Amino acid sequence: MIRFCFLLLLATHFSCKTGQKAVLARAPFIELKSGACFGFCPVFRLTVRNSGLVEYEGIRFAEKIGLDSFQLNKTEMAGLREKVRQVNLWQYPDRIETQVADAPFVTLTAYRDTQPKSVTGSIDRPAPLLELENLIKDLAEKHGFQVSRGVNPNEIPAERRREVIVKLQPEINAGNWVRQFTGYRFILVRRISTENIWLVGYDPRELEEKAVLELFKKSDGVIDAQANRKLEERD
């Protein structure tokens, strides 16, 4: 009888341990939530759980809308854990103020013993926060989830669209600026600098690159406009 009770206690102990591990594996580890901007920045959420499972939610202007998931391997998860440890969100305030009005706000939330710590800010956050954000995005894109650029539901098809780089004066609102060209389908793809520099998409069947650049350079508020060939080659 004593031996039976001991075995039952041992089994209960291991059962509890197994249950605790399962609960811990399902618990969130780090979450990235990207908000909207004046253009077509992707609005999405990536939740990484302790098991390495990443839950994706495409909300608006994302290439994939809806829920999906993917699994990080041990090496990827170990690298992410180390980066989260190095960044240490707990050293930052909950909100980092910004002077950039038209870039999306991003919230990073880390979990320590299930207790969350969130930091929200824009493109001018401290470099470690931007590096952590980019690492999570890179992992998502490695697994087939495009999260770096938004999709206009009425935009030019990706296989046909071309892009140029436009630098606007600091006080110019990019969304208002691009809307003045009512005769053409120009779209803001994304902001690429803390300065007011944007990738602008166009349809080469409507205008050739030279004509687009000439049109933009003559526009009020434009400091410079140039082809995006370097970025295209880098990709």
ChimeraX attribute file (.defattr): number of C-alpha atoms within 10 A of each C-alpha:
attribute: neighborCount
match mode: 1-to-1
recipient: residues
	/A:1	6
	/A:2	7
	/A:3	8
	/A:4	9
	/A:5	10
	/A:6	11
	/A:7	12
	/A:8	11
	/A:9	12
	/A:10	12
	/A:11	12
	/A:12	12
	/A:13	12
	/A:14	11
	/A:15	12
	/A:16	12
	/A:17	12
	/A:18	12
	/A:19	12
	/A:20	11
	/A:21	13
	/A:22	13
	/A:23	12
	/A:24	16
	/A:25	15
	/A:26	14
	/A:27	17
	/A:28	24
	/A:29	26
	/A:30	23
	/A:31	21
	/A:32	22
	/A:33	17
	/A:34	21
	/A:35	18
	/A:36	18
	/A:37	17
	/A:38	15
	/A:39	22
	/A:40	22
	/A:41	25
	/A:42	28
	/A:43	24
	/A:44	24
	/A:45	21
	/A:46	22
	/A:47	23
	/A:48	26
	/A:49	21
	/A:50	19
	/A:51	20
	/A:52	21
	/A:53	19
	/A:54	24
	/A:55	18
	/A:56	21
	/A:57	19
	/A:58	19
	/A:59	17
	/A:60	20
	/A:61	20
	/A:62	23
	/A:63	20
	/A:64	18
	/A:65	15
	/A:66	12
	/A:67	12
	/A:68	13
	/A:69	15
	/A:70	16
	/A:71	17
	/A:72	19
	/A:73	11
	/A:74	11
	/A:75	9
	/A:76	13
	/A:77	19
	/A:78	13
	/A:79	12
	/A:80	21
	/A:81	14
	/A:82	11
	/A:83	16
	/A:84	18
	/A:85	11
	/A:86	11
	/A:87	16
	/A:88	14
	/A:89	20
	/A:90	14
	/A:91	9
	/A:92	15
	/A:93	13
	/A:94	16
	/A:95	14
	/A:96	14
	/A:97	12
	/A:98	13
	/A:99	10
	/A:100	15
	/A:101	13
	/A:102	17
	/A:103	24
	/A:104	22
	/A:105	21
	/A:106	23
	/A:107	21
	/A:108	23
	/A:109	21
	/A:110	23
	/A:111	18
	/A:112	11
	/A:113	9
	/A:114	11
	/A:115	10
	/A:116	16
	/A:117	18
	/A:118	18
	/A:119	19
	/A:120	20
	/A:121	21
	/A:122	23
	/A:123	22
	/A:124	17
	/A:125	17
	/A:126	12
	/A:127	11
	/A:128	15
	/A:129	24
	/A:130	17
	/A:131	13
	/A:132	18
	/A:133	18
	/A:134	13
	/A:135	16
	/A:136	20
	/A:137	18
	/A:138	16
	/A:139	18
	/A:140	22
	/A:141	13
	/A:142	11
	/A:143	13
	/A:144	10
	/A:145	19
	/A:146	16
	/A:147	24
	/A:148	15
	/A:149	16
	/A:150	20
	/A:151	23
	/A:152	19
	/A:153	12
	/A:154	8
	/A:155	17
	/A:156	18
	/A:157	12
	/A:158	10
	/A:159	6
	/A:160	10
	/A:161	16
	/A:162	20
	/A:163	24
	/A:164	20
	/A:165	20
	/A:166	25
	/A:167	23
	/A:168	22
	/A:169	16
	/A:170	15
	/A:171	9
	/A:172	14
	/A:173	15
	/A:174	23
	/A:175	15
	/A:176	11
	/A:177	14
	/A:178	17
	/A:179	14
	/A:180	11
	/A:181	13
	/A:182	8
	/A:183	8
	/A:184	14
	/A:185	16
	/A:186	20
	/A:187	23
	/A:188	24
	/A:189	22
	/A:190	23
	/A:191	24
	/A:192	15
	/A:193	13
	/A:194	14
	/A:195	14
	/A:196	21
	/A:197	21
	/A:198	21
	/A:199	21
	/A:200	21
	/A:201	21
	/A:202	23
	/A:203	21
	/A:204	15
	/A:205	8
	/A:206	12
	/A:207	14
	/A:208	12
	/A:209	17
	/A:210	10
	/A:211	12
	/A:212	22
	/A:213	19
	/A:214	12
	/A:215	13
	/A:216	21
	/A:217	17
	/A:218	12
	/A:219	15
	/A:220	11
	/A:221	17
	/A:222	18
	/A:223	16
	/A:224	16
	/A:225	22
	/A:226	18
	/A:227	17
	/A:228	15
	/A:229	12
	/A:230	8
	/A:231	11
	/A:232	10
	/A:233	7
	/A:234	6
	/A:235	5
